[in-house]
Amino acid sequence: MTPEQYIQKLTDLSLKKSDSMKKILILTKKQAEVITEDSIEELQNLIDIKQKLIDDINELDDAFEVYFSRLKSILGIESMEEVRISDYGEMVQLQQTIKTIFQTIKEIQNVENQNNMKARDVLESLGGQIRQVKQGKIANNGYNIGGKLPQQSYYFDTKK
């Protein structure tokens, strides 16, 4: 393969990754809505879909690494910055796509941080409700203790 073909292949892989990252961003935003609605099943469904996309991205990253290492050996470079755009105009689109990926990752991180805070708030709220239920059970058990005491037995001594 020529360097141009490698660059095109890297660009194609990066575009696929960018699309998957945008889908993850959309799913992450949907998670924010689901967390506040207390819909555990839907949240789990979104997480499963995100995990599949992450697995796909990992495969794309592995392929990207293979093609990039081949390109580096052909061109005798160590990083993408060493490729002269004047020699390979295709690098412009690749660099723009990679920049878009990093921007999407930052957005995902911000939304994930917000989701984590919402989830913590929900857990704290549930924890408070659980404590109230436990305290109610303790109080209830204190009031109903009379029913749990063994009955006092009486022994009648009769003379024969």
LINPEJO-V295910 format. One record per backbone hydrogen bond with DSSP energy under -0.5 kcal/mol. NH is the residue of the N-H (numbers start at 1). CO is the residue of the C=O. Records with the same first field share a line. If there is no record, write none. Layout:
BEGIN
NH=CO / CO
END
This chain:
BEGIN
6=2
7=3
8=4
9=5
10=6
11=7
12=8
13=9
14=10
15=11
16=12
17=13
18=14
19=15
20=16
21=17
22=18
23=19
24=20
25=21
26=22
27=23
28=24
29=25
30=26
31=27
32=28
33=29
34=30
35=31
36=32
37=33
38=34 / 35
39=34
40=38
43=39
44=40
45=41
46=42
47=43
48=44
49=45
50=46
51=47
52=48
53=49
54=50
55=51
56=52
57=53
58=54
59=55
60=56
61=57
62=58
63=59
64=60
65=61
66=62
67=63
68=64
69=65
70=66
71=67
72=68
73=69
74=70
75=71
76=72
77=72
82=79
83=80
85=83
87=84
88=84
91=88
92=89
94=90
95=91
96=92
97=93
98=94
99=95
100=96
101=97
102=98
103=99
104=100
105=101
106=102
107=103
108=104
109=105
110=106
111=107
112=108
113=109
114=110
115=111
116=112
117=113
118=114
119=115
120=116
121=117
122=118
123=119
124=120
125=121
126=122
127=123
128=124
129=125
130=126
131=127
132=128
133=129
134=130
135=131
136=132
137=133
138=134
139=135
140=136
141=137
142=138
143=139
144=140
145=142
147=144
148=145
149=145 / 146
156=154
157=155
158=156
END
